[in-house]
Amino acid sequence: MNYLRIKDLLKEKGLTAKDLALDLNITENGISMIVNGKRQPRFELLQQIADRLDLEIWQLFKGSDKAVKGCIEYQGILYHIQTKQGLERLLKLIE
C-alpha cells in the first residue's frame, strides 16, 4: 500500500526519482520501490526526502495536501503527529 505522495511531489517540484536517488545517495531501484509503495522507508530517509523537497515529513503522506499541519489521515482516521515517536508508531500501524 502506498501511503506516501512522493511521486506527485516530485512532479510538482520538477524532479525525477532518479534526481532524488542521486541527491540522497541511494539506488534508483531503492527510491523507485519507496515512490511506488513497495518498500517503507526508515524515518531518517523520510526526513532526508522531506528536506530535499523542502517540506516537513507530514507533508509526504497522502491526504496531507488537505490536512491540518502535523495530521495524517489513514483509513479514515486522522492522526495528529507531534513527535518522531508518534510518526514511528503510525508507520508501524501501516505495515
C-alpha positions as CSV (number, residue, x, y, z in Angstrom):
1,M,0.0,0.0,0.0
2,N,1.4,3.4,-1.0
3,Y,0.6,5.9,1.7
4,L,3.2,8.4,0.5
5,R,2.7,11.0,-2.2
6,I,6.4,11.4,-3.2
7,K,5.7,10.7,-6.8
8,D,3.2,13.6,-7.0
9,L,5.6,15.9,-5.0
10,L,8.5,15.1,-7.3
11,K,6.3,16.0,-10.3
12,E,5.3,19.3,-8.6
13,K,8.9,20.2,-8.0
14,G,10.0,19.2,-11.5
15,L,12.2,16.4,-10.2
16,T,12.5,12.7,-11.1
17,A,13.0,9.7,-8.8
18,K,16.5,9.4,-10.3
19,D,17.3,13.0,-9.2
20,L,16.1,12.2,-5.7
21,A,18.2,9.0,-5.6
22,L,21.3,10.8,-6.7
23,D,20.7,13.6,-4.2
24,L,20.2,11.2,-1.3
25,N,23.0,8.8,-2.5
26,I,20.7,5.8,-2.7
27,T,20.0,3.5,-5.6
28,E,17.4,4.3,-8.3
29,N,15.8,0.9,-7.6
30,G,15.6,1.7,-3.8
31,I,13.9,5.1,-4.4
32,S,11.6,3.6,-7.0
33,M,10.4,1.0,-4.6
34,I,9.6,3.7,-2.0
35,V,7.9,6.0,-4.5
36,N,5.8,3.1,-5.8
37,G,4.8,1.9,-2.3
38,K,6.7,-1.4,-2.4
39,R,9.1,-0.5,0.4
40,Q,8.6,1.5,3.6
41,P,11.5,3.9,4.2
42,R,13.0,4.3,7.6
43,F,12.4,7.6,9.5
44,E,15.8,9.1,8.7
45,L,15.3,8.6,5.0
46,L,11.8,10.1,5.2
47,Q,13.4,13.1,6.8
48,Q,16.1,13.3,4.1
49,I,13.4,13.2,1.4
50,A,11.3,15.9,3.1
51,D,14.4,18.1,3.5
52,R,15.3,17.6,-0.2
53,L,11.8,18.5,-1.3
54,D,11.8,21.5,1.2
55,L,8.9,20.0,3.1
56,E,8.1,18.7,6.6
57,I,7.7,14.9,7.0
58,W,4.0,15.0,7.5
59,Q,3.6,16.6,4.0
60,L,4.9,13.4,2.4
61,F,1.8,11.5,3.3
62,K,-1.3,11.2,1.2
63,G,-4.0,13.5,2.4
64,S,-1.5,15.9,3.9
65,D,-2.2,18.3,1.0
66,K,-5.6,18.8,2.6
67,A,-4.6,18.2,6.2
68,V,-4.0,20.4,9.1
69,K,-0.3,20.8,9.9
70,G,1.0,17.6,11.6
71,C,-2.0,15.5,10.8
72,I,-2.2,12.4,8.6
73,E,-5.3,10.6,7.6
74,Y,-5.0,6.8,7.3
75,Q,-8.0,4.6,6.7
76,G,-10.5,7.3,7.6
77,I,-8.8,8.2,10.9
78,L,-7.0,11.5,11.4
79,Y,-3.7,11.1,13.3
80,H,-2.1,14.2,14.8
81,I,1.7,13.6,14.7
82,Q,3.6,15.7,17.2
83,T,6.8,13.7,17.7
84,K,9.2,11.4,15.9
85,Q,7.9,8.6,18.2
86,G,4.3,9.3,17.1
87,L,5.2,9.1,13.5
88,E,7.1,5.8,14.1
89,R,4.0,4.4,15.8
90,L,1.9,5.3,12.8
91,L,4.4,3.8,10.4
92,K,4.3,0.5,12.4
93,L,0.5,0.6,12.2
94,I,0.6,1.0,8.5
95,E,3.0,-2.0,7.9
